[in-house]
Amino acid sequence: MSLEKQDDFDHRTWLKRKDLTPIETVFLTALIYIDKRLRIVDYLELLEDAYYKVNLQMPKSHTEQYDLDNKFWYWYPLYSLGFFSVLAYIVAAVSGALLGFYYSPSAAGDPTVAYQSVKMIMQDVQFGYALRSIHRWAAQIMMAAVFLHMLRVYFTGSYKEPRELNWLLGIILISLSMVFGYTGYLLPWNQLAFWAGQIGVEMALATPIVGEWGAQLLFGGFTLGQATLVRMYILHVFILPFVVTALIALHVGIVWVQGIAEPH
């Protein structure tokens, strides 16, 4: 019997089992249909094999080493800060995407078009005030949760080998989160945003060797204007979300492979 006929026979045998519920039968039928064409089961088996090979190389946790049944620290609030950070980031991303339907990154006019669009969101858009507040508070909660998460990792020694790579990745993420906050702070283009941008220009110019080049790249020159606002908008909406999302996925994936680092 050929391999394909053998597979078909095995599939029919599975589907004829009487202990399957209707939902299980539908699921298996769909899985068999897709697997015949894309061989996804083979790839899933390869991924599973690779995961266990990697996982076996990781040092045993305290729970595994001492056979502890009471995993009380998994429910300790400080061990949920990473989850709160990701949750706040998702809320900020969704609310920010909705705000993007109404915001206009233009510094023209007095008051500017950008400021007028923010004012319109707050006053004229239905639930606009709540939407902007949700976006702002989600961003602030994310920053606070990330900062406390980093402190917890440091003081519990969770940054040590073999998790030093994820610690460095966390430092990059908190740095990008601060850039996220700064670029978003400038988008309303009010007085606070303008002078915060001016401070950024002065800080860039004070940087040795690359100061002037950095100011021109990030702010579009030595004075604030339309180029500055467009750069902040592109960073905040089109670059940072994709970079940060990819790094968060990598960060969470490493935690999933290595397991949660218990307090030492």
trRosetta pair geometry for C-beta under 8 A, 3 or more apart (Angstrom, degrees):
i j d omega theta_ij theta_ji phi_ij phi_ji
1 5 5.0 -120 -176 90 92 120
1 6 5.2 116 122 -64 116 88
1 9 7.4 -9 175 -8 149 144
2 5 4.7 90 58 12 82 103
2 6 6.8 -142 96 -8 42 89
3 6 5.5 -54 -148 36 32 115
3 7 6.4 34 153 -20 65 103
4 7 5.7 -52 -151 34 33 112
4 8 6.5 33 151 -18 65 104
5 8 5.6 -51 -147 36 35 112
5 9 6.3 39 152 -22 66 103
6 9 5.6 -52 -149 34 32 113
6 10 6.4 31 152 -18 64 104
7 10 5.7 -55 -149 37 32 111
7 11 6.3 34 153 -21 66 105
7 36 7.7 145 131 -105 134 86
8 11 5.6 -53 -147 36 32 113
8 12 6.4 31 155 -17 65 105
9 12 5.9 -55 -148 37 30 109
9 13 6.4 34 152 -23 63 107
10 13 5.6 -55 -150 34 32 115
10 14 6.6 33 153 -20 65 103
11 14 5.8 -54 -153 32 32 111
11 15 6.4 22 155 -13 66 108
11 32 4.9 107 -142 -143 125 140
12 15 5.9 -60 -145 41 33 107
12 16 6.2 29 157 -20 67 111
13 16 6.0 -61 -146 35 27 108
13 17 7.5 49 151 -45 58 87
14 17 6.1 -35 -169 -8 37 114
14 28 6.1 -145 133 -179 120 144
14 32 7.7 169 70 -70 133 134
15 20 7.6 -69 -146 32 38 164
15 25 6.5 85 -146 -144 78 88
15 28 6.2 -175 -89 109 79 128
15 29 6.6 73 -112 -78 124 83
15 32 7.6 -61 -55 -8 117 158
17 20 5.1 94 88 -20 98 105
20 24 4.4 -133 -164 92 90 121
20 25 4.9 111 132 -61 127 84
20 28 7.2 -55 -147 5 147 141
21 24 4.7 95 52 8 77 103
21 25 7.0 -138 94 -7 40 87
22 25 5.6 -54 -148 35 33 114
22 26 6.4 32 156 -18 66 103
23 26 5.9 -53 -150 36 32 109
23 27 6.3 32 152 -19 65 108
24 27 5.6 -54 -145 38 32 113
24 28 6.1 29 158 -17 67 107
25 28 5.9 -56 -144 39 28 107
25 29 6.2 31 155 -22 63 107
26 29 5.7 -55 -147 35 29 113
26 30 6.4 26 156 -15 64 106
27 30 6.0 -59 -151 38 28 107
27 31 6.2 26 153 -18 65 110
28 31 5.5 -55 -142 40 32 112
28 32 6.0 32 159 -20 67 106
29 32 6.0 -55 -146 36 26 108
29 33 6.3 30 154 -22 62 108
30 33 5.6 -54 -148 34 31 114
30 34 6.4 23 157 -12 66 107
31 34 6.0 -59 -147 41 30 104
31 35 5.9 28 157 -21 66 113
31 41 7.8 77 170 -62 104 107
32 35 5.7 -56 -137 39 28 111
32 36 6.4 37 160 -28 63 102
33 36 6.2 -53 -156 24 24 111
33 37 7.3 0 155 0 57 110
34 37 6.2 -77 -160 45 34 99
34 38 5.7 -27 169 30 76 114
34 40 6.0 -4 129 7 107 130
35 38 6.8 -78 -119 60 25 74
35 39 6.3 60 -169 -108 64 25
35 40 5.6 -99 -102 38 70 83
35 41 5.0 22 -131 -11 127 107
39 42 4.6 -12 165 21 100 120
39 43 6.7 103 117 -16 81 92
40 43 5.6 -58 -153 41 44 109
40 44 6.1 46 150 -23 73 105
41 44 5.6 -53 -146 37 33 113
41 45 6.4 36 154 -21 65 103
42 45 5.8 -55 -153 34 30 112
42 46 6.7 32 149 -19 63 103
43 46 5.5 -49 -150 33 37 114
43 47 6.5 37 152 -17 66 103
44 47 5.7 -53 -148 37 34 111
44 48 6.2 35 152 -20 66 106
45 48 5.6 -52 -144 37 32 112
45 49 6.3 34 155 -20 65 105
46 49 5.8 -55 -147 36 29 111
46 50 6.3 28 154 -17 64 106
47 50 5.7 -55 -146 38 31 110
47 51 6.2 36 154 -24 65 105
48 51 5.6 -51 -147 32 31 114
48 52 6.6 22 159 -12 64 105
49 52 6.2 -59 -149 39 29 103
49 53 6.4 30 154 -19 64 109
50 53 5.7 -57 -148 37 31 113
50 54 6.3 28 156 -16 66 106
51 54 6.0 -61 -152 39 28 107
51 55 6.0 24 154 -20 66 113
51 257 7.1 -134 -146 -118 79 88
52 55 5.4 -52 -136 40 34 113
52 56 6.2 39 161 -26 65 103
53 56 6.1 -52 -148 29 26 110
53 57 7.2 24 152 -18 57 105
54 57 6.0 -64 -164 31 35 111
54 58 7.3 42 145 -31 66 98
54 257 5.8 -36 121 -165 130 120
55 58 5.7 -43 -161 13 43 116
55 257 6.5 -137 -81 -169 79 69
58 162 6.6 -129 -132 47 75 142
58 257 7.4 166 -56 142 139 78
58 258 5.5 168 -126 -133 141 64
58 259 6.9 138 139 12 154 108
59 162 6.7 153 6 -4 102 111
60 64 4.2 -122 -166 91 101 120
60 65 4.5 130 116 -63 122 86
61 64 5.0 91 52 14 74 99
61 65 6.7 -144 94 -7 34 93
61 259 5.7 -103 -48 117 133 144
61 260 7.8 48 -118 75 151 62
61 261 7.6 -157 -120 -125 106 39
61 262 5.6 98 -173 4 110 115
62 65 5.7 -57 -135 40 29 109
62 66 5.9 -11 178 17 68 112
62 68 6.5 10 130 6 85 136
62 262 4.9 -99 28 76 116 142
62 264 7.7 179 -53 -104 128 57
63 66 7.2 -74 -134 53 14 80
63 67 7.8 47 169 -119 50 11
63 68 4.8 -95 -128 55 60 100
63 71 5.8 13 -107 -97 137 100
63 262 6.6 137 -24 -39 93 153
64 67 7.5 16 -167 -73 25 47
68 71 6.8 121 113 -73 104 63
71 74 4.6 20 142 -1 107 120
71 75 7.8 105 112 -7 79 88
72 75 6.4 -70 -169 42 46 99
72 76 6.9 66 137 -49 73 94
73 76 4.8 -25 -150 -4 53 125
73 79 6.1 107 157 -35 75 150
73 262 5.6 109 76 -143 145 89
73 263 5.9 -147 -133 4 158 102
74 79 6.2 -122 -147 112 28 152
74 260 6.6 116 -111 71 86 158
75 79 7.4 42 44 62 5 122
76 79 4.8 78 68 6 86 109
76 80 7.9 -164 94 -12 47 87
77 80 5.7 -62 -158 29 44 112
77 81 7.9 69 149 -48 66 81
78 81 6.1 -15 -166 -21 46 115
78 148 7.4 -123 -137 154 82 106
78 152 4.7 168 172 -116 110 137
79 82 7.9 -27 179 16 46 99
79 152 7.4 -169 -78 164 48 148
79 260 6.8 55 -164 -170 120 138
80 83 5.0 -51 -168 41 69 117
80 84 6.0 72 134 -24 84 100
81 84 5.5 -52 -145 38 36 112
81 85 6.3 44 153 -26 66 102
81 145 5.1 178 -166 -170 81 82
81 146 7.9 160 157 -82 104 21
81 148 5.2 -135 -136 99 147 100
81 149 3.8 -170 119 -81 121 85
81 152 6.0 148 26 11 144 146
82 85 5.6 -50 -151 29 32 115
82 86 6.7 27 154 -14 64 103
82 145 8.0 164 -79 155 16 106
82 149 5.3 114 -68 -138 64 136
82 252 7.9 150 160 -97 121 84
82 255 7.4 137 156 -91 163 169
83 86 5.9 -57 -151 38 33 107
83 87 6.2 32 152 -19 67 109
84 87 5.5 -54 -142 40 32 113
84 88 6.1 32 158 -18 67 106
84 141 7.3 -101 161 155 105 104
84 145 4.4 -141 104 -136 108 147
85 88 6.0 -57 -147 38 26 108
85 89 6.3 28 152 -21 62 108
85 142 5.6 87 -149 -150 62 71
85 145 4.3 -165 -73 112 74 117
85 146 4.8 99 -124 -70 130 73
85 149 5.8 -42 -36 -24 137 151
86 89 5.5 -54 -149 35 32 115
86 90 6.5 34 153 -21 65 102
86 248 6.3 136 -111 -174 95 129
86 252 7.1 52 -88 -73 147 131
87 90 5.8 -52 -152 32 32 111
87 91 6.6 29 152 -15 64 105
88 91 5.7 -53 -148 38 34 111
88 92 6.2 34 153 -18 67 107
88 138 4.9 170 -167 -169 77 75
88 139 7.5 160 158 -78 106 17
88 141 4.5 -150 -122 96 142 103
88 142 3.7 -168 110 -71 125 82
88 145 6.0 151 10 21 143 142
89 92 5.7 -55 -145 39 30 111
89 93 6.2 32 155 -22 65 107
89 138 7.7 163 -73 158 15 105
89 142 5.2 104 -63 -123 68 138
89 244 7.5 -144 -156 138 134 125
89 248 6.9 -167 102 -96 166 162
90 93 5.7 -54 -146 35 29 112
90 94 6.4 25 158 -15 65 106
91 94 6.1 -57 -146 38 28 106
91 95 6.1 19 160 -9 65 112
91 134 6.7 -110 165 165 109 101
91 138 4.1 -145 100 -127 110 143
92 95 6.1 -61 -140 46 26 105
92 96 5.8 29 159 -22 64 114
92 135 5.8 92 -139 -150 65 62
92 138 3.9 -169 -64 112 81 119
92 139 4.9 106 -120 -67 137 72
92 142 6.1 -56 -16 -20 142 143
93 96 5.8 -57 -142 38 24 112
93 97 6.4 28 157 -22 61 104
93 241 6.3 115 -126 -136 107 115
93 245 7.8 73 -105 -78 153 114
94 97 5.8 -52 -151 31 30 112
94 98 6.8 27 152 -15 62 104
95 98 5.7 -55 -152 37 35 111
95 99 6.4 37 150 -20 67 104
95 131 5.7 175 -155 -171 98 76
95 132 7.9 158 165 -95 116 22
95 134 4.8 -158 -109 101 155 107
95 135 3.9 -155 118 -75 124 85
95 138 6.4 140 27 20 138 146
96 99 5.5 -51 -146 36 35 113
96 100 6.5 47 151 -31 64 100
96 135 5.4 120 -66 -137 68 123
96 184 7.8 -77 -117 -115 127 126
96 237 7.6 -161 154 -108 115 79
97 100 5.5 -46 -155 21 33 120
97 101 7.9 47 148 -28 56 88
98 101 6.1 -36 -171 7 42 113
98 131 5.9 -105 104 -162 127 134
99 102 6.4 -75 -167 45 47 96
99 103 5.7 37 148 -26 84 118
99 121 6.5 34 -141 -139 86 153
99 131 6.2 168 -71 137 88 115
99 132 6.4 96 -104 -91 127 74
99 135 6.0 -12 -28 -51 141 162
100 103 5.7 -57 -123 36 37 108
100 237 6.2 116 -107 -130 132 130
102 117 6.1 162 143 -178 76 97
102 120 6.7 -147 173 98 118 108
102 121 5.0 132 108 -86 141 99
102 125 5.8 -46 -95 -71 164 147
102 128 7.2 -43 53 -124 171 122
103 114 7.3 26 -173 -145 87 73
103 117 5.1 116 -137 130 43 133
103 118 6.8 32 -116 -71 91 70
103 121 7.0 -8 -70 -47 75 138
103 187 7.0 2 -169 167 143 122
104 113 5.1 -66 103 142 124 108
104 114 6.1 -135 88 -93 69 52
104 116 7.9 -17 51 73 119 89
104 117 4.3 166 23 -57 88 152
105 114 5.9 30 -132 -97 33 112
105 187 7.1 -65 -106 -144 91 88
105 229 5.4 170 -177 144 88 103
105 230 5.8 116 137 -98 126 55
105 232 7.9 -174 -144 74 123 85
105 233 3.9 -11 -110 -70 154 160
106 109 7.7 51 123 16 108 103
106 112 6.8 -173 107 175 67 93
106 113 3.7 2 80 65 112 132
106 114 5.7 -177 57 -44 48 80
106 226 7.1 -9 -153 -128 53 101
106 229 7.4 126 -126 108 6 146
107 112 5.0 -43 -150 -140 44 134
107 113 7.3 -78 -39 35 6 87
107 114 6.2 -9 -80 -1 51 122
107 189 6.1 -152 -106 -149 82 150
107 225 6.1 170 91 180 157 47
107 226 4.4 -147 40 -87 116 63
107 228 7.6 58 -51 58 152 89
107 229 4.8 165 -47 1 110 147
108 112 6.6 116 62 -144 29 75
108 113 5.5 24 60 -10 81 115
108 226 7.0 25 -49 -89 74 119
109 112 5.5 134 72 -124 83 34
109 113 5.5 98 30 -42 127 75
109 116 7.4 -17 97 -13 142 132
111 115 4.7 -86 161 81 116 134
111 116 5.9 142 98 -54 105 88
111 119 7.9 68 102 -13 148 143
112 115 4.6 94 60 9 85 101
112 116 6.8 -149 98 -5 45 88
112 189 5.0 -61 71 121 149 134
113 116 5.5 -56 -145 39 33 113
113 117 6.3 36 155 -24 67 103
114 117 5.9 -54 -150 31 29 110
114 118 6.8 26 152 -15 62 103
114 187 6.8 -140 -176 173 125 59
114 188 6.8 148 139 -176 101 23
114 189 4.0 70 88 23 131 137
114 229 6.1 -127 -50 -160 157 144
115 118 5.8 -55 -152 36 34 110
115 119 6.3 35 150 -19 67 107
115 188 6.1 61 -108 167 67 70
115 189 5.1 -109 -51 83 86 91
115 190 5.5 112 -115 -75 116 73
116 119 5.4 -53 -146 39 34 114
116 120 6.2 39 152 -23 66 104
117 120 5.5 -49 -147 34 33 114
117 121 6.6 39 151 -23 62 100
118 121 5.6 -48 -152 31 34 114
118 122 6.5 30 152 -16 64 106
118 132 7.6 94 -158 -115 84 149
118 187 7.7 135 -71 123 127 87
118 188 4.7 28 -59 -130 171 85
118 189 7.9 170 -4 37 133 80
118 190 7.8 -91 67 -40 149 106
119 122 5.8 -57 -150 38 32 110
119 123 6.0 0 163 4 68 117
120 123 6.3 -72 -134 51 25 91
120 124 4.9 -33 -166 32 70 120
120 125 6.7 76 138 -24 74 94
120 128 7.7 -86 124 178 54 168
121 124 7.5 -37 -71 51 10 77
121 125 4.9 -17 -141 18 48 133
121 128 4.2 -168 173 -175 61 126
121 129 7.9 146 131 -64 72 43
121 131 7.3 -99 177 73 109 116
121 132 5.9 105 128 -51 124 125
122 125 7.8 52 0 36 14 95
122 128 5.7 -133 -84 116 16 111
122 129 5.1 65 -153 -90 64 78
122 132 6.2 -44 -85 21 80 151
123 128 7.4 -39 29 74 25 135
123 129 7.7 68 -66 -59 32 102
124 128 6.9 27 68 10 47 153
125 128 3.1 95 75 -61 103 128
125 131 7.4 -54 113 30 127 135
127 130 4.8 -50 -168 46 77 116
127 131 5.6 86 130 -32 85 98
128 131 5.4 -53 -143 35 32 114
128 132 6.4 27 160 -14 66 103
129 132 6.2 -57 -149 38 27 104
129 133 6.3 26 153 -18 63 111
130 133 5.6 -58 -146 40 31 113
130 134 6.2 36 155 -23 66 104
131 134 5.8 -51 -148 32 29 112
131 135 6.5 29 153 -18 62 105
132 135 5.6 -53 -150 36 34 113
132 136 6.3 31 154 -17 67 106
133 136 5.8 -56 -145 39 31 108
133 137 6.0 20 161 -11 67 111
134 137 6.2 -60 -139 44 25 102
134 138 5.9 28 160 -22 64 111
135 138 6.0 -57 -144 36 23 111
135 139 6.5 23 157 -18 60 107
136 139 5.9 -58 -154 35 29 110
136 140 6.5 22 154 -14 65 108
137 140 5.6 -54 -145 40 36 110
137 141 6.0 37 156 -19 69 106
138 141 5.8 -53 -142 39 29 110
138 142 6.2 35 154 -24 63 105
139 142 5.7 -52 -149 33 29 114
139 143 6.6 29 154 -18 63 103
139 180 7.3 -153 -145 127 112 110
139 181 6.1 143 166 -102 119 85
139 184 6.6 -118 -130 82 165 163
140 143 5.8 -51 -150 34 34 110
140 144 6.4 30 154 -15 65 106
141 144 5.7 -56 -147 40 32 110
141 145 6.0 30 156 -18 67 110
142 145 5.8 -58 -143 40 28 108
142 146 6.1 28 158 -20 65 108
142 177 6.7 -146 128 -151 108 127
143 146 5.9 -54 -144 36 28 110
143 147 6.3 28 156 -19 63 108
143 177 5.9 163 -101 148 76 122
143 178 7.4 93 -127 -83 115 63
143 181 6.2 30 -74 -64 138 142
144 147 5.8 -56 -148 37 29 111
144 148 6.3 21 157 -11 65 109
145 148 5.9 -57 -144 43 30 106
145 149 6.0 38 153 -27 64 109
146 149 5.4 -53 -145 35 29 117
146 150 6.5 31 155 -20 63 102
146 173 7.0 -139 -149 120 131 103
146 174 5.1 165 149 -105 123 91
146 177 5.6 115 47 24 171 174
147 150 5.9 -54 -153 33 30 110
147 151 6.7 29 149 -17 63 104
147 174 6.9 111 -80 -141 58 128
148 151 5.5 -51 -149 36 37 114
148 152 6.3 40 152 -22 67 102
149 152 5.7 -52 -149 34 31 112
149 153 6.5 31 153 -18 63 105
149 170 7.6 -135 117 -156 109 129
150 153 5.7 -53 -148 36 32 112
150 154 6.3 31 154 -20 65 107
150 170 6.0 161 -101 149 92 124
150 171 7.7 98 -128 -84 129 60
150 174 6.0 -7 -52 -57 143 153
151 154 5.7 -58 -148 37 31 110
151 155 6.1 12 164 -6 68 112
152 155 6.4 -64 -138 45 25 98
152 156 5.9 6 168 -1 65 117
152 158 7.5 11 125 18 74 133
153 156 6.5 -69 -138 47 20 97
153 158 4.4 -92 -149 66 69 113
153 159 5.4 86 150 -52 101 90
153 167 6.6 173 148 -112 135 92
153 170 6.8 43 44 101 169 174
153 261 7.7 73 -135 63 79 133
154 157 7.9 26 171 -67 28 29
154 158 7.9 -58 -40 42 18 81
154 159 6.1 10 -99 -13 52 131
156 261 7.1 140 116 115 116 105
156 263 4.6 -90 -150 -111 110 77
156 264 6.8 125 170 16 67 76
157 160 5.4 -6 175 -8 85 120
157 261 7.8 -134 98 155 66 128
157 263 7.6 94 40 -153 95 53
157 264 4.6 -52 68 31 138 126
158 163 6.1 -45 162 89 67 155
158 167 7.8 158 108 -79 72 106
158 261 3.6 137 -136 91 98 142
158 263 8.0 -58 -56 -94 97 45
159 163 6.1 -128 -148 100 24 101
159 164 6.2 63 164 -107 72 58
159 166 8.0 -143 -129 81 61 82
159 167 3.7 71 -143 -96 96 146
160 163 6.6 49 68 48 39 92
160 164 6.7 -12 -162 -63 20 89
160 264 7.9 -4 29 -17 137 155
161 164 5.7 -16 -79 -19 57 110
162 165 7.8 -11 161 12 68 99
162 258 6.7 -155 86 -127 104 128
163 166 5.0 -46 -171 41 79 114
163 167 6.1 90 130 -29 82 95
163 254 7.9 128 -135 146 77 117
163 258 6.1 140 -89 148 94 163
163 261 5.8 -60 -26 -60 163 139
164 167 5.3 -50 -150 32 39 118
164 168 6.6 40 153 -18 68 100
165 168 5.9 -53 -153 36 33 109
165 169 6.4 35 148 -19 64 106
165 254 7.0 -137 96 -146 107 155
166 169 5.2 -50 -146 38 37 117
166 170 6.3 46 151 -25 65 100
166 251 6.2 110 -149 -143 91 72
166 254 4.7 -171 -85 110 115 142
166 255 6.7 116 -143 -61 153 75
166 258 7.4 -118 -22 23 146 150
167 170 5.5 -50 -152 31 32 115
167 171 6.8 36 149 -20 62 99
168 171 5.6 -47 -152 30 37 114
168 172 6.7 38 149 -17 64 101
169 172 5.6 -51 -153 35 36 113
169 173 6.4 37 149 -21 66 105
169 247 6.4 -177 -171 -172 100 100
169 250 6.7 -127 -154 106 148 110
169 251 5.2 -176 128 -93 129 93
169 254 7.3 125 35 21 157 152
170 173 5.4 -53 -146 35 35 114
170 174 6.4 30 158 -16 68 102
170 251 6.7 108 -74 -134 70 130
171 174 6.1 -53 -145 37 30 105
171 175 6.4 31 153 -19 62 108
172 175 5.7 -59 -151 37 30 113
172 176 6.3 26 154 -15 67 108
172 247 6.5 -120 105 -158 117 150
173 176 5.8 -55 -145 40 31 108
173 177 6.3 38 152 -26 64 104
173 244 6.8 102 -138 -141 80 84
173 247 5.6 -174 -86 124 95 128
173 248 6.8 104 -126 -77 132 72
173 251 6.4 -1 -50 -58 148 153
174 177 5.3 -46 -146 31 35 119
174 178 6.8 39 153 -20 62 98
175 178 5.9 -52 -156 32 33 110
175 179 6.8 31 146 -15 64 103
176 179 5.3 -50 -149 38 40 113
176 180 6.2 53 147 -27 66 100
176 240 6.3 164 -179 -145 103 99
176 243 6.7 -137 -147 109 149 116
176 244 5.3 -176 127 -88 136 100
176 247 7.3 112 30 45 157 155
177 180 5.2 -45 -151 30 35 121
177 181 6.6 35 151 -18 63 101
177 244 7.3 107 -73 -128 67 135
178 181 5.6 -49 -149 35 35 112
178 182 6.4 35 152 -20 65 105
179 182 5.6 -53 -145 37 33 111
179 183 6.3 30 159 -15 67 106
179 235 7.2 -95 155 162 107 129
179 240 6.6 -164 105 -106 107 134
180 183 6.3 -61 -148 38 23 104
180 184 6.3 16 157 -11 61 113
180 236 6.9 109 -147 -127 58 74
180 240 5.3 163 -92 163 86 150
180 244 6.8 20 -67 -56 133 156
181 184 5.9 -62 -146 43 28 108
181 185 6.1 36 154 -30 65 107
182 185 5.6 -51 -148 28 30 116
182 186 6.9 24 156 -17 61 104
182 196 7.5 -162 -153 155 79 121
182 200 7.1 118 -179 -90 127 135
183 186 6.1 -59 -156 33 33 108
183 187 7.1 49 149 -42 63 97
183 232 4.5 174 -152 -161 82 82
183 233 7.9 -178 174 -59 106 20
183 235 4.8 -130 -118 93 155 116
183 236 4.0 -167 125 -66 122 100
183 240 7.0 175 40 -12 151 150
184 187 5.7 -37 -154 4 40 120
184 236 5.3 136 -68 -136 68 135
185 188 7.9 -53 177 18 36 98
185 192 7.6 -93 175 128 95 103
185 193 6.1 176 141 -111 67 80
185 196 5.7 -67 127 115 123 163
186 189 7.0 41 165 -74 63 60
186 193 4.6 121 -139 -164 43 100
186 196 6.2 -138 -83 88 82 113
186 197 5.1 87 -123 -68 122 107
186 228 7.5 -102 169 147 141 102
186 229 7.1 -155 140 -112 106 63
186 232 4.6 -91 83 -149 128 165
187 193 7.0 -120 43 -132 27 146
187 229 7.4 104 -123 -153 49 85
187 232 6.1 -156 -72 124 71 120
187 233 6.4 105 -114 -87 101 77
187 236 6.4 -74 -59 39 127 168
188 192 7.7 23 74 64 123 100
188 193 5.2 -179 66 -37 81 143
189 193 5.2 -93 -91 90 21 144
189 194 6.8 61 -162 -60 55 84
189 229 5.9 5 -84 -108 127 127
190 193 5.2 96 45 14 59 103
190 194 7.0 -112 106 -9 30 93
191 194 5.7 -53 -143 33 30 112
191 195 6.4 16 165 -7 65 107
192 195 6.5 -65 -147 43 25 98
192 196 6.1 26 156 -19 64 112
193 196 5.7 -58 -144 39 29 112
193 197 6.3 30 156 -20 64 107
194 197 5.8 -60 -155 36 28 111
194 198 6.5 28 149 -20 64 105
194 224 6.2 166 -150 91 77 162
195 198 5.2 -44 -143 33 41 116
195 199 6.5 47 153 -21 64 97
196 199 5.7 -48 -152 32 34 112
196 200 6.7 38 147 -21 61 103
197 200 5.4 -51 -152 33 37 116
197 201 6.6 40 150 -21 66 99
197 219 6.8 134 -177 -128 97 116
197 224 5.0 84 117 -102 131 136
197 228 5.9 80 -171 167 140 141
197 232 7.7 -76 -104 -57 118 144
198 201 5.6 -47 -151 31 36 113
198 202 6.5 35 151 -16 65 103
198 224 6.2 -80 -72 -25 75 126
199 202 5.7 -55 -149 38 34 110
199 203 6.3 35 152 -19 67 106
200 203 5.7 -54 -145 37 31 111
200 204 6.3 33 155 -20 65 105
200 218 7.4 -111 151 121 118 129
200 219 6.6 156 108 -74 109 128
201 204 5.7 -56 -150 35 30 111
201 205 6.3 27 154 -16 65 107
201 215 5.5 71 -149 -141 72 112
201 219 5.1 -71 -91 41 93 178
201 222 6.3 113 -176 -159 126 46
201 223 7.5 61 -148 -96 168 20
201 224 6.9 -124 -36 -56 140 85
202 205 5.7 -55 -146 39 32 110
202 206 6.3 32 154 -22 64 108
203 206 5.7 -57 -147 35 31 112
203 207 7.2 46 150 -37 60 93
204 207 5.8 -41 -164 7 37 116
204 211 5.8 134 147 -160 58 69
204 214 4.6 -147 -163 105 106 108
204 215 4.0 145 111 -75 130 80
204 218 6.3 -158 -100 49 152 129
204 219 6.8 -167 24 -2 158 124
205 211 4.7 76 -154 165 27 118
205 212 6.5 46 -122 -79 74 58
205 215 5.3 21 -63 -52 76 145
205 222 7.0 59 -77 -129 130 96
206 211 6.2 173 50 -125 17 137
207 210 5.9 -40 119 73 118 77
207 211 4.0 163 62 -88 74 82
207 214 6.0 11 56 33 143 148
208 211 6.6 40 -45 -32 5 108
210 213 5.1 -68 -163 55 67 114
210 214 5.2 73 137 -31 91 106
211 214 5.9 -62 -147 36 23 109
211 215 6.4 20 159 -18 63 107
212 215 5.8 -52 -146 35 32 111
212 216 6.5 28 157 -15 64 106
212 222 7.7 -26 -137 -77 80 106
213 216 6.0 -59 -150 39 29 108
213 217 6.2 26 155 -18 65 111
214 217 5.7 -58 -143 39 31 110
214 218 5.9 6 169 0 69 114
215 218 6.6 -64 -132 48 23 93
215 219 5.4 -34 -171 38 63 116
215 221 7.2 -24 136 135 94 16
215 222 5.9 43 139 -94 138 61
216 219 7.3 -61 -98 60 12 73
216 220 6.9 10 -162 -159 48 11
216 221 5.9 36 -116 -86 68 34
216 222 7.7 -22 -73 -45 73 67
218 231 6.3 141 -179 149 39 145
219 222 7.7 85 95 -93 125 17
219 224 6.7 -71 -175 -98 112 66
219 227 7.4 79 149 108 45 97
219 228 4.8 1 -164 -110 70 98
219 231 6.7 -150 -109 59 21 151
220 225 6.6 -109 100 59 130 90
220 226 7.8 -102 126 84 166 53
220 227 2.7 163 -166 123 158 120
220 228 5.0 -125 32 -58 117 56
220 230 7.5 75 -60 52 146 97
220 231 5.7 -164 -38 -20 103 132
221 225 7.0 10 47 24 129 113
221 227 6.3 84 1 70 102 141
221 228 7.6 -86 41 -54 83 94
224 228 4.6 -49 -146 13 71 163
224 229 8.0 77 -179 -38 93 80
225 228 5.7 115 49 7 44 100
225 229 7.5 -96 121 0 33 94
226 229 5.9 -58 -150 38 35 108
226 230 6.2 32 156 -18 69 108
227 230 5.9 -56 -145 38 29 110
227 231 6.3 31 156 -20 64 108
228 231 5.9 -59 -152 35 28 110
228 232 6.4 24 155 -15 65 107
229 232 5.8 -55 -148 38 32 110
229 233 6.2 33 154 -21 66 108
230 233 5.6 -55 -147 37 31 113
230 234 6.3 30 156 -19 66 105
231 234 5.9 -54 -145 36 30 108
231 235 6.3 28 156 -16 64 108
232 235 5.8 -56 -147 39 29 111
232 236 6.0 22 158 -16 66 114
233 236 5.9 -61 -140 41 26 106
233 237 5.8 -9 172 8 65 119
234 237 6.7 -70 -129 50 19 89
234 238 5.1 -42 -162 41 62 119
234 239 6.3 49 143 -12 76 108
235 238 7.6 -29 -59 52 8 75
235 239 5.1 -45 -132 48 44 121
235 240 5.6 50 165 -24 69 108
236 240 6.1 -17 -122 31 26 129
237 240 8.0 52 5 42 15 91
237 241 6.9 -8 -168 -7 27 124
238 241 7.4 -34 -111 31 6 104
238 242 7.6 -9 168 -3 42 115
239 242 6.7 -80 -164 39 25 100
239 243 6.2 11 158 -10 68 117
240 243 5.7 -63 -139 44 32 107
240 244 5.6 24 169 -15 72 114
241 244 6.2 -60 -137 43 22 104
241 245 6.0 23 163 -20 62 113
242 245 5.9 -53 -140 37 26 111
242 246 6.4 26 159 -18 61 108
243 246 6.0 -61 -153 37 27 109
243 247 6.4 19 155 -13 65 110
244 247 5.8 -58 -145 41 32 108
244 248 6.1 35 156 -22 67 106
245 248 5.7 -52 -145 35 29 112
245 249 6.5 31 154 -19 62 105
246 249 5.8 -54 -151 35 30 112
246 250 6.5 29 151 -16 64 106
247 250 5.5 -52 -147 39 35 112
247 251 6.1 41 151 -24 66 106
248 251 5.4 -51 -144 36 32 115
248 252 6.2 27 158 -14 66 106
249 252 6.0 -55 -143 40 28 106
249 253 6.1 32 154 -23 62 110
250 253 5.5 -56 -146 36 29 116
250 254 6.5 31 157 -20 64 102
251 254 6.1 -55 -154 32 27 108
251 255 6.7 25 149 -15 61 106
252 255 5.5 -54 -151 37 36 113
252 256 6.3 41 150 -24 67 104
253 256 5.5 -51 -148 32 33 114
253 257 6.5 29 154 -17 65 103
254 257 5.7 -54 -147 37 34 108
254 258 6.0 10 162 -1 69 113
255 258 6.2 -66 -135 51 26 95
255 259 7.5 -92 177 83 57 6
255 260 6.8 32 -174 -84 99 58
258 261 7.5 -4 128 -56 116 87
